[in-house]
Amino acid sequence: MKQIIKNILFTGLILGAVYFCIRYPAEIGSAVSLSMDRCINVIIPSMFIFMCLTSIAVAAGIHNIISVPFIPAARYIFRLKQNQFGIFLLSMFSGYPAGIKLLADSHRRNEISKKEFERLSCFCFAGGPAFISGTVSGILYPGTHAGAICFISVTAGNLAAAFISGLFSPFPPKPLYKIRTDISAQNVINSTLSSAHAIFQMCVMIITFGGLYRAAELSGAVNCLCRYISLLTGLNRTKTQAIVSSVFEISNIVTIPANSAELLPIVSFLLSFGGICVLIQVIVISGGLLNVRKFLLSRLFSASVSALVCRIISRFFDLGTADVFMPATAVHRGNSTLTAVLLLIMTVMLLSLSKNYGQSD
């Protein structure tokens, strides 16, 4: 019976989305175009290279070297093995889906168990300094330390989740300081192709959610939700709508009114949580390994800690109090169209090469 209800609801949502796509093609197309522009100008530049580098580092074993200075803290405070703490460190700098991707790759190489994957996925998840600083200090709070504050807050939330989860885990065995690395062209190629596939999946999901969210706006559902939240929180409709859209897709965080110091803890909460679109991405990238319920609970805990830490730290900085609305417009350069075309061609070529490489093996 439960499955029948799910099927009916899902079918209704699909038919509703199809209706709005036919009824409002210009509005849906504009939302899709904006999402594509955001992928080209924000997501790919801030995440792709970090994802490639971290994937190469883990495949080559370099993360074991990076984690050596932190072995005592990793073992006795967080109860993590050396390679696990290395993945955690890299995930904090490489963007949302990269941490889950590194864990999934490690599981496929039999370096971590499924149980360890479930635990590590609770805190190996962050937007990365490039994305956070680009959106927060570059757009929302220009010329301030807000980006650094948010990154520190997000990191604090993940550290708290790692510590709490470690309380229920045994101490790992004493690490072996003899580190083996495998730096080869094959690892570099495989890691780059895998990262290209992951970033392609991410952009496709962002574009899809952009269109679906616009359909939800046209249906009036988002308006009703925002009105209800405004009554509960006292926030105006502009702020509420920007927050709701960010919960659905985190790159919409650039639509939050700029220079509003009171919203910075909420921004940190949203950046730590990641959004529904990112959740679907990590479920896909994990290949069915992700414990969704545990992951969601850990994200809510980490996001709450991030908001609290941000609220405390931000008191020591002048972030401005002007409530100025700045629409989310991407920065265009003269060669932005050419760059977009080249990036898309590069992604298609990498995916094609990946397919051919797999067949040749």
C-alpha beads as a LAMMPS data file, in Angstrom:
LAMMPS data file: protein, C-alpha beads

361 atoms
360 bonds

1 atom types
1 bond types

-500.0 500.0 xlo xhi
-500.0 500.0 ylo yhi
-500.0 500.0 zlo zhi

Masses

1 110.0

Atoms # bond

1 1 1 0.000 0.000 0.000
2 1 1 2.815 2.373 0.910
3 1 1 4.540 1.704 -2.413
4 1 1 1.295 2.367 -4.298
5 1 1 0.945 5.756 -2.580
6 1 1 4.566 6.602 -3.439
7 1 1 3.974 5.655 -7.073
8 1 1 0.844 7.812 -7.270
9 1 1 2.572 10.825 -5.694
10 1 1 5.641 10.472 -7.892
11 1 1 3.524 10.115 -11.026
12 1 1 1.523 13.189 -10.026
13 1 1 4.699 15.223 -9.525
14 1 1 6.072 14.169 -12.904
15 1 1 2.821 14.989 -14.706
16 1 1 2.644 18.332 -12.886
17 1 1 6.200 19.192 -13.911
18 1 1 5.443 18.248 -17.511
19 1 1 2.372 20.501 -17.462
20 1 1 4.328 23.521 -16.250
21 1 1 7.095 22.860 -18.790
22 1 1 4.463 22.952 -21.566
23 1 1 2.472 25.831 -20.057
24 1 1 5.445 28.083 -19.217
25 1 1 8.287 27.127 -21.590
26 1 1 9.951 30.559 -21.458
27 1 1 10.061 30.709 -17.650
28 1 1 11.325 27.136 -17.297
29 1 1 13.875 27.694 -20.057
30 1 1 15.125 30.849 -18.356
31 1 1 15.594 28.963 -15.070
32 1 1 17.472 26.167 -16.823
33 1 1 19.665 28.717 -18.609
34 1 1 20.470 30.449 -15.310
35 1 1 21.400 27.107 -13.736
36 1 1 23.685 26.263 -16.674
37 1 1 25.323 29.668 -16.359
38 1 1 25.878 29.046 -12.639
39 1 1 27.476 25.671 -13.348
40 1 1 29.855 27.171 -15.905
41 1 1 30.815 30.271 -13.929
42 1 1 30.679 29.027 -10.314
43 1 1 30.486 25.255 -9.871
44 1 1 33.012 23.946 -12.422
45 1 1 35.723 26.595 -11.790
46 1 1 35.491 26.230 -8.006
47 1 1 35.174 22.436 -7.706
48 1 1 36.485 20.531 -10.718
49 1 1 40.221 21.019 -10.216
50 1 1 39.934 20.336 -6.470
51 1 1 37.998 17.148 -7.183
52 1 1 40.659 15.989 -9.651
53 1 1 43.555 16.742 -7.314
54 1 1 42.000 15.045 -4.297
55 1 1 41.056 11.973 -6.337
56 1 1 44.620 11.709 -7.640
57 1 1 46.003 12.185 -4.120
58 1 1 43.893 9.363 -2.662
59 1 1 44.534 6.995 -5.585
60 1 1 48.276 7.601 -5.253
61 1 1 48.265 7.288 -1.448
62 1 1 49.361 10.877 -0.853
63 1 1 46.547 11.393 1.673
64 1 1 48.447 9.046 4.012
65 1 1 51.418 11.423 3.909
66 1 1 49.228 14.482 4.538
67 1 1 47.672 12.897 7.612
68 1 1 50.964 11.941 9.327
69 1 1 51.176 15.098 11.542
70 1 1 47.612 14.485 12.715
71 1 1 47.963 10.791 13.613
72 1 1 47.678 11.282 17.420
73 1 1 44.578 13.476 17.079
74 1 1 43.060 11.191 14.455
75 1 1 43.553 8.093 16.590
76 1 1 42.802 9.317 20.115
77 1 1 40.310 12.153 19.549
78 1 1 38.398 11.138 16.413
79 1 1 39.283 7.408 16.430
80 1 1 40.087 7.406 12.728
81 1 1 42.727 5.465 10.858
82 1 1 45.488 7.364 9.118
83 1 1 44.056 6.959 5.606
84 1 1 40.549 7.825 6.833
85 1 1 41.687 11.086 8.388
86 1 1 43.546 11.889 5.185
87 1 1 40.314 11.540 3.205
88 1 1 38.571 13.736 5.764
89 1 1 41.175 16.473 5.327
90 1 1 40.947 16.347 1.545
91 1 1 37.132 16.366 1.574
92 1 1 37.128 19.699 3.400
93 1 1 38.854 21.379 0.458
94 1 1 37.409 19.648 -2.593
95 1 1 33.667 20.396 -2.696
96 1 1 30.440 18.668 -1.718
97 1 1 30.347 15.428 -3.714
98 1 1 34.114 14.892 -3.677
99 1 1 34.266 13.539 -0.122
100 1 1 31.618 10.898 -0.838
101 1 1 33.342 10.106 -4.132
102 1 1 36.691 9.564 -2.359
103 1 1 35.000 7.267 0.136
104 1 1 33.219 5.302 -2.609
105 1 1 36.492 4.915 -4.510
106 1 1 38.237 3.726 -1.328
107 1 1 35.457 1.211 -0.688
108 1 1 35.809 -0.150 -4.236
109 1 1 39.528 -0.617 -3.563
110 1 1 38.647 -2.466 -0.319
111 1 1 40.439 0.160 1.764
112 1 1 37.394 0.858 3.947
113 1 1 34.375 -1.267 4.887
114 1 1 30.739 -0.342 4.314
115 1 1 30.340 0.422 8.020
116 1 1 33.346 2.740 7.898
117 1 1 31.915 4.371 4.767
118 1 1 28.651 5.108 6.594
119 1 1 30.472 6.722 9.491
120 1 1 32.923 8.744 7.396
121 1 1 30.165 9.998 5.087
122 1 1 28.667 11.839 8.075
123 1 1 31.505 14.382 8.137
124 1 1 33.523 14.011 4.893
125 1 1 31.250 16.575 3.280
126 1 1 31.906 20.289 2.674
127 1 1 31.589 22.942 0.006
128 1 1 35.305 23.668 -0.056
129 1 1 37.033 27.035 0.467
130 1 1 36.864 28.002 -3.214
131 1 1 33.079 27.662 -3.420
132 1 1 32.456 29.181 0.024
133 1 1 34.758 32.165 -0.428
134 1 1 33.540 32.739 -3.982
135 1 1 29.884 32.886 -2.986
136 1 1 30.112 34.389 0.513
137 1 1 33.048 36.834 0.311
138 1 1 32.730 37.326 -3.443
139 1 1 28.968 37.949 -3.737
140 1 1 27.099 38.067 -0.424
141 1 1 29.596 39.918 1.784
142 1 1 32.175 41.437 -0.587
143 1 1 35.366 42.755 0.936
144 1 1 34.816 41.025 4.312
145 1 1 36.061 37.964 6.186
146 1 1 32.634 36.298 5.935
147 1 1 33.916 33.543 3.622
148 1 1 36.652 32.544 6.083
149 1 1 34.167 32.652 8.961
150 1 1 31.771 30.336 7.121
151 1 1 34.540 27.911 6.172
152 1 1 35.777 27.758 9.774
153 1 1 32.195 27.233 10.953
154 1 1 31.535 24.437 8.455
155 1 1 34.817 22.773 9.448
156 1 1 33.881 23.042 13.124
157 1 1 30.550 21.342 12.420
158 1 1 32.269 18.434 10.678
159 1 1 34.886 18.132 13.434
160 1 1 32.084 17.963 16.003
161 1 1 30.327 15.223 14.003
162 1 1 33.606 13.296 13.671
163 1 1 34.232 13.541 17.418
164 1 1 30.698 12.483 18.394
165 1 1 30.725 9.517 16.024
166 1 1 34.125 8.493 17.381
167 1 1 32.721 8.118 20.886
168 1 1 30.931 4.968 19.735
169 1 1 33.892 3.562 17.792
170 1 1 36.904 1.588 19.084
171 1 1 40.408 3.013 18.929
172 1 1 41.990 2.088 15.591
173 1 1 45.143 -0.049 15.576
174 1 1 48.491 1.648 15.814
175 1 1 49.319 3.096 12.373
176 1 1 52.197 1.933 10.238
177 1 1 54.486 4.828 9.433
178 1 1 55.838 3.073 6.353
179 1 1 53.738 4.622 3.602
180 1 1 53.292 3.138 0.171
181 1 1 52.424 5.345 -2.770
182 1 1 51.404 4.549 -6.315
183 1 1 52.105 7.596 -8.468
184 1 1 51.394 6.526 -12.017
185 1 1 49.908 7.905 -15.231
186 1 1 47.079 5.386 -14.996
187 1 1 46.015 6.698 -11.583
188 1 1 46.098 10.277 -12.860
189 1 1 44.005 9.422 -15.934
190 1 1 41.484 7.290 -14.050
191 1 1 41.080 9.887 -11.284
192 1 1 40.617 12.735 -13.761
193 1 1 38.048 10.815 -15.790
194 1 1 36.203 9.808 -12.652
195 1 1 36.146 13.435 -11.471
196 1 1 34.860 14.605 -14.861
197 1 1 32.036 12.082 -14.649
198 1 1 31.171 13.224 -11.098
199 1 1 31.176 16.943 -11.978
200 1 1 29.053 16.199 -15.057
201 1 1 26.486 14.404 -12.877
202 1 1 26.534 17.304 -10.450
203 1 1 25.895 19.933 -13.125
204 1 1 23.095 17.886 -14.702
205 1 1 21.361 17.642 -11.321
206 1 1 21.753 21.383 -10.680
207 1 1 20.255 22.212 -14.071
208 1 1 17.386 19.764 -13.536
209 1 1 16.609 21.146 -10.096
210 1 1 16.692 24.669 -11.487
211 1 1 13.852 23.828 -13.854
212 1 1 11.884 21.820 -11.270
213 1 1 12.171 24.557 -8.664
214 1 1 10.902 27.124 -11.145
215 1 1 7.940 24.839 -11.857
216 1 1 7.273 24.648 -8.118
217 1 1 7.367 28.452 -7.965
218 1 1 4.896 28.755 -10.830
219 1 1 2.553 26.292 -9.100
220 1 1 2.374 28.538 -6.021
221 1 1 3.743 25.848 -3.687
222 1 1 6.964 27.755 -2.974
223 1 1 5.023 30.958 -2.331
224 1 1 2.808 29.227 0.242
225 1 1 5.828 27.672 1.959
226 1 1 7.688 31.003 2.070
227 1 1 4.632 32.786 3.495
228 1 1 4.350 30.205 6.268
229 1 1 8.060 30.384 7.125
230 1 1 7.933 34.204 7.126
231 1 1 5.130 34.113 9.688
232 1 1 7.120 31.739 11.896
233 1 1 10.506 33.495 11.677
234 1 1 9.617 37.142 11.064
235 1 1 11.910 37.300 8.027
236 1 1 10.697 39.165 4.964
237 1 1 9.612 37.346 1.819
238 1 1 12.827 38.072 -0.146
239 1 1 15.025 36.486 2.525
240 1 1 12.694 33.554 3.064
241 1 1 12.448 32.742 -0.642
242 1 1 16.235 32.853 -1.036
243 1 1 16.689 30.520 1.950
244 1 1 14.068 28.053 0.693
245 1 1 15.614 27.964 -2.794
246 1 1 19.045 27.346 -1.211
247 1 1 17.677 24.385 0.738
248 1 1 16.611 22.866 -2.580
249 1 1 19.817 23.781 -4.459
250 1 1 22.800 25.227 -2.579
251 1 1 24.139 27.327 -5.472
252 1 1 21.001 29.481 -5.056
253 1 1 22.641 30.820 -1.913
254 1 1 23.899 33.722 -4.046
255 1 1 20.295 35.024 -4.137
256 1 1 20.312 35.778 -0.396
257 1 1 20.232 39.569 0.230
258 1 1 23.794 40.846 0.425
259 1 1 25.509 42.465 3.407
260 1 1 22.888 41.241 5.870
261 1 1 24.960 40.344 8.944
262 1 1 22.022 38.712 10.738
263 1 1 21.767 36.063 8.006
264 1 1 25.396 34.893 8.153
265 1 1 24.684 32.047 10.652
266 1 1 21.877 30.903 8.340
267 1 1 24.306 31.023 5.413
268 1 1 26.725 28.822 7.388
269 1 1 23.896 26.418 8.218
270 1 1 22.931 26.139 4.546
271 1 1 26.538 25.671 3.396
272 1 1 27.054 22.912 5.950
273 1 1 23.764 21.164 5.127
274 1 1 24.342 21.242 1.373
275 1 1 20.772 21.098 0.085
276 1 1 18.444 18.488 -1.393
277 1 1 20.043 18.598 -4.845
278 1 1 23.479 17.794 -3.402
279 1 1 21.935 15.011 -1.329
280 1 1 20.638 13.336 -4.476
281 1 1 24.052 13.775 -6.097
282 1 1 25.903 12.067 -3.252
283 1 1 23.358 9.227 -3.234
284 1 1 24.106 8.633 -6.921
285 1 1 27.882 8.978 -6.516
286 1 1 27.924 6.645 -3.510
287 1 1 26.551 3.815 -5.626
288 1 1 23.984 2.788 -3.022
289 1 1 26.434 2.775 -0.094
290 1 1 25.077 5.892 1.615
291 1 1 22.885 5.516 4.696
292 1 1 20.549 8.403 3.872
293 1 1 18.879 8.660 7.289
294 1 1 22.177 8.730 9.170
295 1 1 23.624 11.173 6.644
296 1 1 20.688 13.595 7.016
297 1 1 20.814 13.498 10.810
298 1 1 24.554 14.158 10.782
299 1 1 24.121 17.059 8.349
300 1 1 21.468 18.671 10.533
301 1 1 23.750 18.295 13.575
302 1 1 26.813 19.653 11.756
303 1 1 24.824 22.527 10.247
304 1 1 23.471 23.512 13.678
305 1 1 26.990 23.523 15.147
306 1 1 28.200 25.581 12.155
307 1 1 25.470 28.174 12.691
308 1 1 26.315 28.432 16.401
309 1 1 30.058 28.778 15.782
310 1 1 29.420 31.350 13.047
311 1 1 27.200 33.391 15.350
312 1 1 29.949 33.471 17.983
313 1 1 32.834 34.264 15.621
314 1 1 30.988 36.873 13.548
315 1 1 30.577 39.105 16.604
316 1 1 34.263 39.962 16.392
317 1 1 34.072 41.180 12.771
318 1 1 32.346 44.050 11.038
319 1 1 30.373 42.471 8.206
320 1 1 28.120 45.422 7.431
321 1 1 24.474 45.823 8.363
322 1 1 22.974 47.192 5.171
323 1 1 20.108 45.078 3.931
324 1 1 20.812 45.422 0.236
325 1 1 19.362 43.078 -2.332
326 1 1 21.794 41.994 -5.020
327 1 1 20.353 39.708 -7.681
328 1 1 22.304 36.565 -8.458
329 1 1 23.980 37.494 -11.701
330 1 1 27.009 35.603 -12.839
331 1 1 30.160 37.454 -13.749
332 1 1 30.531 37.466 -17.506
333 1 1 33.715 38.069 -19.399
334 1 1 34.186 38.597 -23.067
335 1 1 35.164 34.983 -23.636
336 1 1 32.581 33.404 -21.266
337 1 1 30.667 31.767 -24.130
338 1 1 33.837 30.307 -25.607
339 1 1 34.912 29.074 -22.163
340 1 1 31.550 27.403 -21.643
341 1 1 31.739 25.645 -25.006
342 1 1 35.300 24.469 -24.388
343 1 1 34.435 23.142 -20.929
344 1 1 31.444 21.220 -22.245
345 1 1 33.486 19.771 -25.119
346 1 1 36.228 18.780 -22.668
347 1 1 33.706 17.014 -20.423
348 1 1 32.173 15.103 -23.330
349 1 1 35.623 14.065 -24.574
350 1 1 36.632 12.855 -21.123
351 1 1 33.448 10.836 -20.740
352 1 1 33.922 9.346 -24.192
353 1 1 37.527 8.496 -23.401
354 1 1 36.421 6.909 -20.138
355 1 1 33.977 4.678 -21.996
356 1 1 36.560 3.663 -24.591
357 1 1 39.184 3.082 -21.924
358 1 1 36.827 0.770 -20.044
359 1 1 36.091 -1.191 -23.208
360 1 1 39.753 -1.571 -24.039
361 1 1 40.372 -3.103 -20.621

Bonds

1 1 1 2
2 1 2 3
3 1 3 4
4 1 4 5
5 1 5 6
6 1 6 7
7 1 7 8
8 1 8 9
9 1 9 10
10 1 10 11
11 1 11 12
12 1 12 13
13 1 13 14
14 1 14 15
15 1 15 16
16 1 16 17
17 1 17 18
18 1 18 19
19 1 19 20
20 1 20 21
21 1 21 22
22 1 22 23
23 1 23 24
24 1 24 25
25 1 25 26
26 1 26 27
27 1 27 28
28 1 28 29
29 1 29 30
30 1 30 31
31 1 31 32
32 1 32 33
33 1 33 34
34 1 34 35
35 1 35 36
36 1 36 37
37 1 37 38
38 1 38 39
39 1 39 40
40 1 40 41
41 1 41 42
42 1 42 43
43 1 43 44
44 1 44 45
45 1 45 46
46 1 46 47
47 1 47 48
48 1 48 49
49 1 49 50
50 1 50 51
51 1 51 52
52 1 52 53
53 1 53 54
54 1 54 55
55 1 55 56
56 1 56 57
57 1 57 58
58 1 58 59
59 1 59 60
60 1 60 61
61 1 61 62
62 1 62 63
63 1 63 64
64 1 64 65
65 1 65 66
66 1 66 67
67 1 67 68
68 1 68 69
69 1 69 70
70 1 70 71
71 1 71 72
72 1 72 73
73 1 73 74
74 1 74 75
75 1 75 76
76 1 76 77
77 1 77 78
78 1 78 79
79 1 79 80
80 1 80 81
81 1 81 82
82 1 82 83
83 1 83 84
84 1 84 85
85 1 85 86
86 1 86 87
87 1 87 88
88 1 88 89
89 1 89 90
90 1 90 91
91 1 91 92
92 1 92 93
93 1 93 94
94 1 94 95
95 1 95 96
96 1 96 97
97 1 97 98
98 1 98 99
99 1 99 100
100 1 100 101
101 1 101 102
102 1 102 103
103 1 103 104
104 1 104 105
105 1 105 106
106 1 106 107
107 1 107 108
108 1 108 109
109 1 109 110
110 1 110 111
111 1 111 112
112 1 112 113
113 1 113 114
114 1 114 115
115 1 115 116
116 1 116 117
117 1 117 118
118 1 118 119
119 1 119 120
120 1 120 121
121 1 121 122
122 1 122 123
123 1 123 124
124 1 124 125
125 1 125 126
126 1 126 127
127 1 127 128
128 1 128 129
129 1 129 130
130 1 130 131
131 1 131 132
132 1 132 133
133 1 133 134
134 1 134 135
135 1 135 136
136 1 136 137
137 1 137 138
138 1 138 139
139 1 139 140
140 1 140 141
141 1 141 142
142 1 142 143
143 1 143 144
144 1 144 145
145 1 145 146
146 1 146 147
147 1 147 148
148 1 148 149
149 1 149 150
150 1 150 151
151 1 151 152
152 1 152 153
153 1 153 154
154 1 154 155
155 1 155 156
156 1 156 157
157 1 157 158
158 1 158 159
159 1 159 160
160 1 160 161
161 1 161 162
162 1 162 163
163 1 163 164
164 1 164 165
165 1 165 166
166 1 166 167
167 1 167 168
168 1 168 169
169 1 169 170
170 1 170 171
171 1 171 172
172 1 172 173
173 1 173 174
174 1 174 175
175 1 175 176
176 1 176 177
177 1 177 178
178 1 178 179
179 1 179 180
180 1 180 181
181 1 181 182
182 1 182 183
183 1 183 184
184 1 184 185
185 1 185 186
186 1 186 187
187 1 187 188
188 1 188 189
189 1 189 190
190 1 190 191
191 1 191 192
192 1 192 193
193 1 193 194
194 1 194 195
195 1 195 196
196 1 196 197
197 1 197 198
198 1 198 199
199 1 199 200
200 1 200 201
201 1 201 202
202 1 202 203
203 1 203 204
204 1 204 205
205 1 205 206
206 1 206 207
207 1 207 208
208 1 208 209
209 1 209 210
210 1 210 211
211 1 211 212
212 1 212 213
213 1 213 214
214 1 214 215
215 1 215 216
216 1 216 217
217 1 217 218
218 1 218 219
219 1 219 220
220 1 220 221
221 1 221 222
222 1 222 223
223 1 223 224
224 1 224 225
225 1 225 226
226 1 226 227
227 1 227 228
228 1 228 229
229 1 229 230
230 1 230 231
231 1 231 232
232 1 232 233
233 1 233 234
234 1 234 235
235 1 235 236
236 1 236 237
237 1 237 238
238 1 238 239
239 1 239 240
240 1 240 241
241 1 241 242
242 1 242 243
243 1 243 244
244 1 244 245
245 1 245 246
246 1 246 247
247 1 247 248
248 1 248 249
249 1 249 250
250 1 250 251
251 1 251 252
252 1 252 253
253 1 253 254
254 1 254 255
255 1 255 256
256 1 256 257
257 1 257 258
258 1 258 259
259 1 259 260
260 1 260 261
261 1 261 262
262 1 262 263
263 1 263 264
264 1 264 265
265 1 265 266
266 1 266 267
267 1 267 268
268 1 268 269
269 1 269 270
270 1 270 271
271 1 271 272
272 1 272 273
273 1 273 274
274 1 274 275
275 1 275 276
276 1 276 277
277 1 277 278
278 1 278 279
279 1 279 280
280 1 280 281
281 1 281 282
282 1 282 283
283 1 283 284
284 1 284 285
285 1 285 286
286 1 286 287
287 1 287 288
288 1 288 289
289 1 289 290
290 1 290 291
291 1 291 292
292 1 292 293
293 1 293 294
294 1 294 295
295 1 295 296
296 1 296 297
297 1 297 298
298 1 298 299
299 1 299 300
300 1 300 301
301 1 301 302
302 1 302 303
303 1 303 304
304 1 304 305
305 1 305 306
306 1 306 307
307 1 307 308
308 1 308 309
309 1 309 310
310 1 310 311
311 1 311 312
312 1 312 313
313 1 313 314
314 1 314 315
315 1 315 316
316 1 316 317
317 1 317 318
318 1 318 319
319 1 319 320
320 1 320 321
321 1 321 322
322 1 322 323
323 1 323 324
324 1 324 325
325 1 325 326
326 1 326 327
327 1 327 328
328 1 328 329
329 1 329 330
330 1 330 331
331 1 331 332
332 1 332 333
333 1 333 334
334 1 334 335
335 1 335 336
336 1 336 337
337 1 337 338
338 1 338 339
339 1 339 340
340 1 340 341
341 1 341 342
342 1 342 343
343 1 343 344
344 1 344 345
345 1 345 346
346 1 346 347
347 1 347 348
348 1 348 349
349 1 349 350
350 1 350 351
351 1 351 352
352 1 352 353
353 1 353 354
354 1 354 355
355 1 355 356
356 1 356 357
357 1 357 358
358 1 358 359
359 1 359 360
360 1 360 361
